[in-house]
Amino acid sequence: METLTLAQIGAFNAALLIAVLGPGPAFLVAVQASLTGGRAAGIVTGAGLAVMAALWTLAALLGLEALFELFPYAYTALRIGGALLVLVIAVQVWRGARRPIETATPPSSRRAFARGFFLNLGNPKSIIFSAGVLLVIFPPDLRAAEIAFITLNHFVLELVAYAGVATLLARDGVRARYLAAKPLITRAMALVLGGLGLRLLVTT
């Protein structure tokens, strides 16, 4: 039985940070929550995203790929549903590129958490990361304690990343620069999301 190494954890964390901070539905929702509801709303939304993403990691480590091989239609339905969700988000993002961000009453913590949680439940980017990257980095015979550590590590790292985004956007200077570049940033994100959604639809 192979032992979990620091090199494997380091590779996982590097890949995870790139995935979390890259253009995607989860990052976009975290940014929007921070801009409209403030730092607290952004962090709680990020917590919901992180919990569900960590659960996908746990599922992958426990044999998610094998389950999808036994029930390929379940994976197909999840992939198509996630792809359609991404395409809808891409269209909404493109349409709202020039729409000003209006500060709203922060949602309840439960609602903010649920929004992040359920988004990542059907977020194909999160699923693909879990089912692909994890299987490449880690050996297949991990002990229960190692699986628990990787899952907790995922949650903590993702939560810290979203909390950092929310904290940065709470600063007036950063917020002003982001809003000035919002049309360009959001349309670039929309194009990336649209490409991801289309790729998922045609991938077998």
Secondary structure as GFF3:
##gff-version 3
##sequence-region A 1 204
A	DSSP	alpha_helix	6	21	.	.	.	ID=ss1
A	DSSP	alpha_helix	25	37	.	.	.	ID=ss2
A	DSSP	alpha_helix	39	61	.	.	.	ID=ss3
A	DSSP	alpha_helix	64	70	.	.	.	ID=ss4
A	DSSP	alpha_helix	72	95	.	.	.	ID=ss5
A	DSSP	alpha_helix	109	121	.	.	.	ID=ss6
A	DSSP	alpha_helix	124	128	.	.	.	ID=ss7
A	DSSP	pi_helix	129	133	.	.	.	ID=ss8
A	DSSP	alpha_helix	134	137	.	.	.	ID=ss9
A	DSSP	alpha_helix	144	169	.	.	.	ID=ss10
A	DSSP	alpha_helix	172	180	.	.	.	ID=ss11
A	DSSP	alpha_helix	182	202	.	.	.	ID=ss12
###
